[in-house]
Amino acid sequence: MTSARLTSAYLLVCSLIFTCQATADNHPTGQSSIKLIHPSNFNIDSAEIADIKAQMQAAVDEEFIPGALLLVGNSEGVGMLETVGYQTPDNITPVNKDTIFRIYSMTKPVVSVATMILVEDGLLSLDDPVEKYIPEFSNLQVIDRETGETRAARNTMTVANLLTHESGLVQAIFAADTELGQMYLRDFPDYSDISARDLAGRIGKLPVFFEPGTAWHYGHSTDVLGAVLEVASGKPLDELLYERIFNPLGMDETTFYVPKSKSYRIAEPIHGEMADNTEARAMLSGGGGLNSSTEDYVRFAEMLLNGGEYRGARIIEESTLDTMLEKRIGSEVSREFFFYGNTGDWGLGFHLQPTTDNPDGPHNFGWRGIGGTLFVVDQENDFYMVYMEQKRGGPRGAPFSNNTAQRMVYEAIKD
C-alpha cells in the first residue's frame, strides 16, 4: 500500500476511534480537548507512526506495562494519538484518552504555574523567604556531608529556590546514601496522613543538604511550595488549583484523589503496586499528588504552548511564562546532582532541554512522572507531547518508555 493510502487509512481509523470516544465522552465541559488533524502538520508520516506504535506494542507484549498512550498536538489539533494495550493487567478496558493515570511529578509544573499566578496577584514574591510562610524554616541549618555536623545557613531559602530546586531540600529515595536522606527516612516513613503544611513544618526543622541557591537537587521543594501557596492564598491547595487552573481550563478530572465511581478508569501497573488513589487522605502533595487523564492534561500543555492561554481562558500572562522559561542554573550553581548533567538547564518549575546539538539553542520544557508519564512543550517547533503509562519498578530494558517516546517523536518531526 502506498504512503498516501496508509495515511488515509490511518486518518479513517483515527476518525472512527475519535467519533466513538466523543460520543461516549462525558467530560463535564462538554467539549473534548482533542481534535484530530493530519499528522503531516507535524511532519510525521504513516510509516513513522507505525514504527512508534510497534515499539509501544512491544513493551506491552513483553509485559513491561499493560498499556500506554502517546499524543502529539498543538493549538490546531492532535496529529498523533496512539494507544496500545489495556488500563490494567486484567486486560478489560483498552487505554484511551479518558484513562486516569497517577502523574506524580507532572504535578510540579501545575503548582509552579499556580505560584506565578499568586506572584501576579501580589500575594507572593519570588524573593520572599520561605520562613515568611513556614516559620519552622527560620533557623535554617546546613549539614556537613562528611561529618554529619550542622551549622547555621548563610543564605536564606526563597520561593524562587523552591521553584528551581536549589533549596537544599532532598527526598529520601533520591538521597538514601546520605545522612540527610536517612533523616528523612526516619522522620517521614509515611507522611500521607499529615497535611502538606505539617510536612513542610517538619522538613523546616531538618538541616538542608547545601546552602540554598548554590546547587540543584531533586527533593521536597515543590511539596513545601504547595504549603507556601496554601498559607499565601489562605486556601487548601486543591481548592486553589481548581479555582485558578483546573476550572478555567476545563480540567475537571485532574484531582488529588479519584472518586471511587471512576475507579474503573484508573491505570494500574503490571509490576508492583501503587497506592490506592481513591482513598482521600490529608496530604495534598504539590510535588507529586495529582491524577489526570490525557484529555485533561492536554489542556494544560496546550495552554503553555500558547503562552499561558487556552481557548480564550488566560491562566498566566505570556511575560510571566517567559520568566519561568529563563535559564536559572548559572556557572555558580553546582550540577553535581542535576539530572541532565552538563546538558540543559532549569527554569521556574520546568526542565529546559536543548532541541538541537547547540546547547545554547532553542529548548523545550516540561516534566516527567516517576510512574512513567511525560509531557514536553516545544514552542520553537510548535508542538506538545504527552506520554502516559503506569509502571512501578519491574524489569529494566523496556522497548518503549517516556525517553523512547520523546526521541522517536523528535526523529519523526525533524527528518
N, C-alpha and C positions, 0 to 999 in steps of 0.2 A: 504494500500500500504506500502511496506517495506521502511525502511530509504534509502536503496540504490536506489530503484526505484524513490523515491521522489527526491533524489539528482540528478539522471539522468534527470528526468523531469524538474527540476529547471534549470539545465545547458542547456537543449534543448531550453527552453523558453528564457533564457538569450541570448543564441546564436542567436536565431531568432531576438530578440529585437536589439541586438548589430549589427547584419548584416544590419537590416533596418536602424539603426541610421548611421552606417558607410557609407551606400550607399548614404544617404542624407546629409552626413557630408560635409559642405562647409568650414571647417576650413582652414584658409589661409596657414597653414603649410602643409596641405595635408596628415597629419598623426595624427590619434587620440592618445590622451594620455591614452586611456582606452582600455586595452586588458583583456578580461575576462579569469580568471583561476578558478580552482575548489576551492570552499570555504573551503575545508578541509585543504588547505595550511595555513589557519589561525585558524585551529581547530574549525571551525564553521560548524554546520550541518544543514540540511534542516529544522528540527523541530525548531531550534533556529531562523533561518531566517523567518520562517512562523510566529513565535511569535512576532518578531520585526515588521514585516510588518503589522500584525494585529493591533498592538498598534499604528503604524503610521496611518493606515487607520481610526482608531477610532478618532484620532484628526481631520481628515477630515470630517468624518461622523457627528461628534458632532459640526462641524462648528467653530472650533478654527482657522483653517488655510485652505486655498484652496488646498494645496498640499505640498509635501516635497520630499526630496531625501537624501538617506544615502548611503555612499560608504566607503568600506574598501579595501585598497590596499597596495602594496609595489613595489619594483623595478621589481618583476617578473610579476605583473599584478594586476588585481582587482578581489577579491574573492567574494565581495558582492556589488551589485548595485541595490538598491531597490527604486522604485518611487511609490508615491501614489498621486491621485488627479490631480488637474489642476494648471496651472500657475496663473490664476486669478479667482475671484468669478464667472466669466461668464461661466466657465466650457467649454471652447472651445478647448484649447491646453493642453494635458497632460504635467505634469512636466517631463523634460528629461535632459540629460547631457548638453544641449546647452541653457537651460533656464538661463536667466540673472537675478542675484539677487543683491540687494544692500548689500554689505558685511560689510559696516560700519567699525567697529574696526578691522576686519580682514585686513584692510589697514595697520594697525600699524606695524605688523611684516614685511611687504613688505618694508616700509620706514625704519625700523630698519636695515634690510639687506642692503639697499642702503647706509645707514650711514656707515656701516662697510666696504662696498666697497670703499667709499671715504677715510676711515681710511687706508685701504690697499694701496690706491693710494698716500697717504701722503698729501691729501688735507684737512684733518680734523684729530683732535686728541680727544680722549675721555676726556682728561683733559682740553681741550680748554674751556675758559669761554664763555658762550652764548653771552655775550656783545661784544665779538670779531666780531661776525657776525650780531648781532642785538643790536646796541648801546643803544637802549632805556632801556636795562637791566642794564646799568652801575650804576644807582643809586637805587639799589635794596632795597626795604623796606619790613619789616615783620610786619604783622598785629597782634595785640593782640586779641585773640578770645573773651576775656571777655569784654574789653573796646572799641574795635574798633580802638584804637590808633596805630600808626605805629612808627617803629624805624628802623634805618639802619641795614641791614643784616650783620651778622658777616661772613657768608660763601658765597663763590662765586658759582653761579649756573653754572654747567658744562654740556657739551654734554652728559656725562655719566648719570648725574641726569635726563636729559630728557628721556633717554632710560629706566631708571629704575623707572620712575615715582616718583622720590624723589626730584623733582624740587621745590615743594611748590606751583605749579600751580594747580588750580582746574577747575571745569566746573560747570556752574550754576545748571544744572539738578541734579548733584550729591552732591551739597553743598548748596542747596537752603535755608536751615535754618541757614546759616551763613552770617555774614556781607559781607564777601568777595564774597560769592555766589550772594548776592543781587547786588553787584557792577557789576558783570558780566552780570546779567540780565538787569541792567540799561544801561550799556555801549555797550552791544552787543545783542540787541533784535533780530537782523537778520544780520549775517555777510556774507551772501552768495555772496554779490555783491562787497566785498572788497577782495583784494588778500591775500594770506597767509602771505606775508611779512608785509602787512598793519596790519593784525590781530596780528601778533607777536609784532609789534611795540606798538600797543595799550595795549596789555597784559603786555608788559615790563614796562609800566608806572603805572600799578597797583601793590599793595603790594602782597606778597606771603603769603601762609597760615602757613608756618613754615620755619625754616632755611633749605635751600637746603641740602640734604643728611641725614636728621635726621628722616624722616618719609616717608611713601608711601601714595599717594593719587591719585586717578584717576582724570584726567583733560585734559588740553590742551597741555600737554607736547609734544605729537607727532605732533600736529599742528605746534607748534613753531619749532620742529625739522625739519619739512618739509621746513620751511622758511630758517632755517640754511643751509640745503642742497642746496637750490637754490642759496644762497649767496656764499657758498663754491665752488660750481661747476660752477657757472655762467650760469646755465641753469634753465628753468622752471621745476618744479617737474615732470610734466607729461613726458617731453622730457627725463629727467634723468632716470626715471623708465623704459621708453621704451628702451632706449639705453642699460642700464646695466642689466636689469632683464627680461622685457617682451619679447623683440625681441629675445634674445638668447634662452629663454625657449619656444618660440612659443606661448606666451600668448597674442595673437593678439586681443582678445576681452575683456581684462581687462583694463578698462578706467575710467576716472573720469566722463565722460558724454557719454551716449549711442547715437549713430546715430539714427535719427528718423526712418531710414529704418529698424532698428532692434527692434523697439518698440513692435512688436508683440511677442517678446520673453521675455519681461520683466515680472517678477513675481510681483504680487500686493497682498496686504493683504485683508482679509475679514473685519476686524475691523479697522477703522481709515483710514487715507490717508497718503501716503508717498510723498515726494517731487518729482516733475517731473524730473527724471534723464536723460531726453533727452534735457533739457534746459541748455545749456552750460552757466556757469557763471564764474566770476573772481576767485572765491575761488577754490583752489585745496587743499582739506583738507587732510593732511598727517595723521590725526587722524581718519578719517572715510569717505573718499570721493569716494572710488573705487566701481565699479560694476564689477562683474565677473560671469563666468559660472563654473560649476563643471569641465567641460572639461579643462578649463584653470587653475583653482586653484589646480587641481591635480598635475600639472606640478611643481608648487611652493612647494607643500607639499612633493612630491617625491624628489625634489632637496634637501630639508632639511633632509629628511630621509637618503639620500645618501651622507651626509657630505658636501653639497654645490655644487654637480654636478648633472646634469640631461642629460642623454643620450649623453654624450660627451661634453656638454656645462658646463664649470665650472663658477659658479657665484661668490662664495667666497671660500677662502681656508678652508680646514677642520679645521685647527687650529683656524681660525677666528670664525667659528661656535662654536667650543669648548669653546672659550672665551665668546661667547654670552650665553652659557648654564651654566655658572658658577653662583652659588647662590650668590646673592648680598644683601639680607636682613639679616644682622648680628644682634647680640643682641643689638647693639647700635641704630638700626633703629626701630622706633615706628611702630607697627602693628595695631594701633587704627583704621585706615581706610582701612586696607588691605582686599580685597575681601574675602580671604580664611581664615581669622583669623590666628590661630596658625598652620594651615596646609599649607605645601608647601612653596615655595619661589619665587623669581623673578630674571630673568636674564636681559640681554641687549635686551629688546623688547619682551620677551616671559614669560608667566606663567610657573612655574616649579612645577608640581603636582606629588606627590609620587604615584606609581602604586601598592604598596604593603602596608601592615599595618606598615611597618617600615618607619618612616618619613625621615630617613637618607638614605633610599634605592634608587633604580632606580626611575626616574621620567620621565613623558612625558613633552612636551612643545607645545605651540600653542596660540590661541586667539579665542575669540568669538565676534560676532557682535550683536548689540542691536536689529537688525531685526530678530534674531533667528538663525543665522548661527554659525557654529563652525568648527574649524579644530584642530586636535590633531596629533602630531607626537610622536611615541614611538620607539626609537632606540633599546631599550632593547628587546622588543617583535617583532621588525621588521615589523611595520605596521604604516600607517597613516589612519586617518578617516576624512571624510568631510561630514558635515550635512548641508543641505540647506533648509530653509523655509523662508517665508516672513510674518512677523507679526508686528503690531504696536498697542500695548495695547490690549484691548479686555478682556474677562473674564479670570480669573485665573483657574488653575486646569486642564490644558490640559493633556490628557492621554499620550501624547508624546511631547518631546521638545529636545533641544540640550543636556540637562542634562540627560534625559532618554536615548537618543541615546548613549552617552558615557558609561553610566552604563551598558546598555544591551550588547553593543559590548564587553566590558571587561568581563562581566559574561560569554558570549559565548566563547571568546578566552581562558579564564582561567579555564573553567570547566573540 
